[in-house]
Amino acid sequence: MMMGMTIFTFVHVLISLAGIVSGLIVLFGLFAGKRLDGWTAFFLVTTVATSVTGFMFPYHGFTPGIGVGIGFDGSAGGRDPRTLST
């Protein structure tokens, strides 16, 4: 089981890094006044995938990381999650 969890953690980190890098690309595109629809979609997909895989880790009880994850995922900044792509 440990080897499987190590691979899962590695994949989770890769997805997270892809989300961070694509988010920075989108941010710099915004600063430049350019719409980067493909990068924005990739950012949203990797961000959601990071959240989903983060909740798949085994845990015991409530942790601060879970609280933060629920806070961000549940509220989506006070917006309906379906409106993230608009």
Summary of the structure (lengths in Angstrom):
residues: 86
radius of gyration: 14.9
end to end distance: 40.5
largest distance: 47.6
contacts: 187
relative contact order: 0.11
helix: 77%
strand: 0%
